[in-house]
């Protein structure tokens, strides 16, 4: 089973590398517009709530630097699916826009839509993830989930000194991002022969299910040394289960939270660490890229917008504070200040 999991991890890594490099058709040449109005449309993916708010904030901060750029923000109402997203993107293209920025719900399912956009001569950038294949000159701004999850694994194995029992919670195992995180984390576990994976709970539709799954893992594995939650639902469930069972301190718990809301659990000691992404930077970079392409003909490369593993050791550092509560004037790491 371990060899099968490792092979899956390698396959995901190869796929992620392909997306980062880009392939397929390129954009039609776009004339530079040093002056004049530019209309940018941003279509969200599966993000909701606080995560969606941070993404919108980043996009709006990006257009503040050019008074002639207007932004149309189009959030997808849940539950979002590929046909709906493709229809929304095509509607926005028909409505008329100079640039489109969107977060593909599925790398394969949205690939044709990206080609349609570039053939129309509309500047395009993706955030969160790219399509596969995608036009070679369409940049992607998002998290390298494989690398970030591997670092979370390094943190856990370091705390356990390379020996112990580890379990995993994953709310939605079929999401591509979940697969990349699992691949990165599993790859790190396999580098440590003293680590034994004793549980993998998935398919957790809500908070109550995540709490129940975490409590079951803790009950079934009294010798459990660490628990890794690969998404926000699982992280919140793990934190609640640790509080209820009083296992805080006895079990190293690391979670994943794209908004940073679970960082409060690090302050209380319920969580030992939480991987926090940079959604503000994703949309800021993507919108900035299409503006630069239209204004100056610049072709910006894809960027790993990064994560920070927030622990009690770095919780009070300035870069963590701005990541958790960004603004245009006090932006997160990697983003310039906008007056």
C-alpha positions in Angstrom: 0.0 0.0 0.0 2.8 2.4 0.8 4.3 1.9 -2.7 1.0 2.7 -4.2 0.6 5.9 -2.2 4.1 7.0 -3.1 3.5 6.4 -6.8 0.4 8.5 -6.5 2.4 11.2 -4.8 4.9 11.2 -7.6 2.1 11.3 -10.3 0.6 14.4 -8.6 3.9 16.1 -8.4 4.5 15.5 -12.2 1.0 16.8 -12.9 1.6 20.0 -10.8 4.9 20.6 -12.6 3.1 20.4 -16.0 0.6 22.9 -14.9 3.2 25.3 -13.6 5.1 25.2 -16.9 2.1 25.7 -19.2 1.4 24.0 -22.5 -0.8 24.3 -25.5 -1.8 27.4 -27.4 -0.7 30.9 -26.5 -2.5 34.2 -26.4 -3.1 36.3 -29.5 -0.6 39.3 -29.4 -2.1 42.0 -27.3 -1.3 45.7 -28.1 0.0 47.8 -25.2 -2.3 50.4 -23.8 -0.2 52.9 -21.9 -3.4 55.0 -21.3 -7.1 54.5 -21.4 -9.7 52.5 -19.6 -9.2 48.8 -18.9 -12.0 46.5 -17.7 -10.9 43.4 -15.6 -13.4 40.7 -14.7 -12.6 38.2 -11.9 -14.6 34.9 -11.6 -14.2 33.0 -8.4 -14.0 29.2 -7.9 -15.2 27.1 -5.0 -14.2 29.7 -2.3 -16.8 31.0 0.0 -17.0 33.0 3.2 -13.8 34.5 4.6 -11.6 33.0 1.9 -13.7 34.6 -0.8 -13.5 37.9 1.0 -9.7 37.8 1.1 -9.6 37.0 -2.6 -11.9 39.9 -3.4 -9.8 42.2 -1.2 -6.6 41.3 -3.1 -8.2 41.9 -6.5 -9.6 45.3 -5.5 -6.3 46.4 -4.0 -4.5 45.6 -7.3 -6.7 47.9 -9.4 -6.3 50.8 -7.0 -2.9 51.5 -8.5 -4.4 52.5 -11.8 -7.4 54.8 -11.7 -8.4 53.9 -15.3 -8.8 50.2 -14.4 -12.2 49.0 -13.4 -13.0 45.6 -11.7 -16.0 43.4 -12.0 -16.1 40.8 -9.3 -18.2 37.7 -10.0 -18.5 35.2 -7.2 -19.8 31.7 -8.1 -22.8 30.8 -5.9 -22.4 27.4 -4.2 -22.6 24.6 -5.0 -20.3 25.5 -7.9 -19.6 23.0 -10.7 -17.6 23.1 -14.0 -20.5 23.6 -16.4 -21.8 26.5 -14.3 -18.4 28.1 -14.1 -17.8 27.7 -17.8 -21.1 29.3 -18.6 -20.4 32.2 -16.3 -17.0 32.8 -17.8 -18.4 32.7 -21.3 -21.2 35.1 -20.4 -18.6 37.5 -19.0 -16.6 37.1 -22.2 -19.7 37.9 -24.3 -20.6 40.8 -22.0 -17.3 42.4 -22.9 -14.1 42.7 -20.9 -10.4 43.4 -21.6 -9.1 40.8 -19.2 -10.4 37.7 -17.4 -9.0 36.3 -14.2 -10.6 33.1 -12.8 -10.0 30.1 -10.5 -10.6 26.9 -12.5 -12.8 24.4 -10.6 -11.2 21.6 -12.6 -7.9 21.7 -14.5 -9.2 19.5 -17.3 -12.8 20.6 -17.4 -12.0 24.3 -17.8 -9.1 23.9 -20.3 -11.3 24.5 -23.4 -12.7 27.7 -21.9 -9.3 29.1 -21.3 -8.4 28.5 -25.0 -11.6 30.3 -26.0 -10.6 33.3 -23.9 -7.1 33.6 -25.4 -8.4 33.2 -28.9 -10.7 36.1 -28.4 -7.6 38.3 -27.6 -8.6 38.8 -23.9 -5.8 38.8 -21.4 -6.0 35.8 -19.0 -4.6 34.7 -15.7 -5.6 32.0 -13.3 -5.5 31.9 -9.5 -5.6 29.0 -7.1 -4.8 26.6 -9.9 -4.4 26.4 -13.7 -5.9 24.4 -16.4 -4.4 21.3 -18.0 -3.4 21.9 -20.7 -3.3 25.7 -20.6 -2.0 28.3 -22.9 1.7 28.7 -22.4 1.6 32.4 -21.7 -1.2 32.2 -19.1 0.3 32.6 -15.6 -1.0 30.9 -12.5 -0.9 32.4 -9.1 -1.5 29.9 -6.3 -0.1 27.6 -3.6 2.2 24.8 -4.3 0.2 22.4 -2.1 2.6 19.5 -2.5 5.5 21.5 -1.1 3.5 23.1 1.7 2.1 19.8 2.9 5.6 18.3 2.8 6.8 21.0 5.1 3.9 20.3 7.4 5.0 16.7 7.4 8.6 17.8 8.2 7.3 19.7 11.2 5.4 16.7 12.5 8.2 14.2 12.1 10.6 16.7 13.7 8.3 17.0 16.7 8.1 13.2 16.9 11.8 12.7 16.4 11.0 10.5 13.4 9.0 7.9 15.3 5.3 7.5 16.1 1.8 7.0 14.9 0.2 9.6 12.6 -3.4 9.9 11.4 -4.9 12.1 8.7 -8.3 13.9 8.3 -9.4 15.1 4.8 -12.9 16.5 4.3 -13.0 16.2 0.5 -10.6 13.5 -0.9 -11.7 14.0 -4.5 -10.6 17.6 -4.8 -7.4 18.0 -6.8 -5.9 20.3 -4.1 -6.6 17.6 -1.5 -4.8 15.0 -3.6 -1.7 17.3 -3.9 -1.6 17.9 -0.2 -2.0 14.2 0.6 0.8 13.4 -1.9 3.2 15.9 -0.3 2.4 14.8 3.2 2.6 11.1 2.4 5.9 11.5 0.6 7.4 13.1 3.7 6.0 10.3 6.0 7.6 7.7 3.8 11.0 9.3 4.3 10.7 8.3 7.9 10.6 4.5 8.5 9.8 5.0 12.1 6.5 6.8 11.3 3.3 4.7 10.9 0.2 6.0 9.3 -2.6 4.5 11.3 -5.7 6.3 10.1 -7.1 8.2 7.1 -10.6 9.6 7.5 -12.2 11.3 4.5 -15.6 12.4 3.1 -16.4 14.9 5.9 -19.2 17.1 4.6 -19.5 19.5 7.6 -18.1 20.4 11.0 -20.1 17.8 12.9 -18.9 15.0 10.7 -15.3 16.2 11.0 -15.5 16.4 14.8 -17.0 12.9 14.9 -14.3 11.5 12.6 -11.5 13.1 14.7 -13.0 11.7 17.9 -13.1 8.3 16.3 -9.5 8.4 15.3 -8.5 9.4 18.8 -10.6 6.7 20.4 -9.4 4.0 18.0 -5.7 4.9 18.4 -4.9 5.6 22.1 -1.2 5.6 21.2 -1.7 8.3 18.5 1.2 10.8 18.4 0.1 13.2 15.7 -2.9 14.2 13.6 -2.8 16.1 10.3 -5.9 17.8 8.8 -5.5 18.7 5.2 -8.3 21.3 5.0 -10.2 23.9 7.0 -13.2 21.6 7.8 -10.9 18.9 9.1 -8.8 21.3 11.0 -11.8 22.8 12.9 -13.0 19.3 13.6 -9.7 18.2 14.9 -9.4 21.2 17.2 -12.8 20.6 18.7 -12.1 16.9 19.2 -8.9 17.7 21.0 -10.7 20.1 23.3 -13.4 17.5 24.1 -11.1 14.6 24.7 -8.4 16.6 26.6 -5.7 15.2 24.4 -4.0 18.6 23.9 -0.3 18.4 24.4 -0.3 14.6 24.1 -1.1 14.6 20.3 0.7 17.0 17.9 -2.0 18.5 15.7 -1.3 20.4 12.5 -4.0 21.8 10.3 -4.6 23.7 7.1 -6.5 26.9 6.9 -6.6 29.2 3.8 -8.0 32.1 5.8 -6.0 31.9 9.1 -9.1 31.7 11.3 -7.7 28.6 13.0 -4.6 30.5 14.1 -6.4 31.3 17.3 -6.2 27.6 18.2 -2.4 27.9 18.0 -2.6 30.7 20.6 -4.5 28.5 23.0 -2.3 25.5 22.3 -5.0 23.3 20.9 -3.2 23.3 17.5 0.6 23.0 17.3 0.6 24.4 13.8 -1.6 25.5 10.9 -0.6 26.0 7.3 -2.0 29.4 6.2 -2.2 30.2 2.5 -2.1 33.7 0.9 -5.4 34.1 -1.0 -5.0 37.9 -1.0 -1.7 37.6 -2.9 -3.2 35.1 -5.4 -5.8 37.6 -6.8 -3.5 40.6 -6.3 -0.8 39.0 -8.5 -3.3 37.7 -11.1 -5.1 41.0 -11.6 -1.7 42.8 -11.6 -0.5 40.4 -14.3 -3.3 41.0 -16.8 -3.0 44.8 -16.2 0.7 44.7 -16.9 0.1 42.6 -20.1 -2.4 45.1 -21.4 -0.5 48.3 -20.3 3.0 47.3 -21.3 2.9 43.9 -23.0 4.7 42.3 -20.0 4.4 38.6 -19.7 4.6 37.6 -16.0 5.6 34.1 -14.9 3.5 31.9 -12.7 4.2 32.4 -9.0 3.9 30.1 -5.9 2.1 32.6 -3.6 3.4 30.7 -0.6 2.2 29.6 2.8 3.4 30.1 6.3 3.2 27.3 8.9 2.0 29.3 11.8 3.2 28.0 15.2 3.7 29.5 18.7 7.2 30.4 17.6 6.2 32.8 14.8 2.7 33.7 15.7 3.6 37.3 16.7 5.9 38.1 13.8 4.8 41.0 11.6 4.7 38.8 8.4 2.2 36.5 10.1 0.1 39.3 11.4 -0.3 40.8 7.9 -1.0 37.3 6.4 -3.8 36.8 8.9 -5.3 40.3 8.6 -4.2 41.9 5.4 -5.1 45.3 3.9 -4.0 47.4 0.9 -1.8 49.5 3.2 -0.5 46.6 5.3 -0.5 43.7 2.7 0.6 40.1 3.3 4.1 38.8 2.4 5.0 39.2 -1.3 2.6 42.1 -2.0 3.6 45.8 -2.2 1.8 48.4 -0.2 -1.0 50.2 -2.0 -1.9 53.7 -0.7 
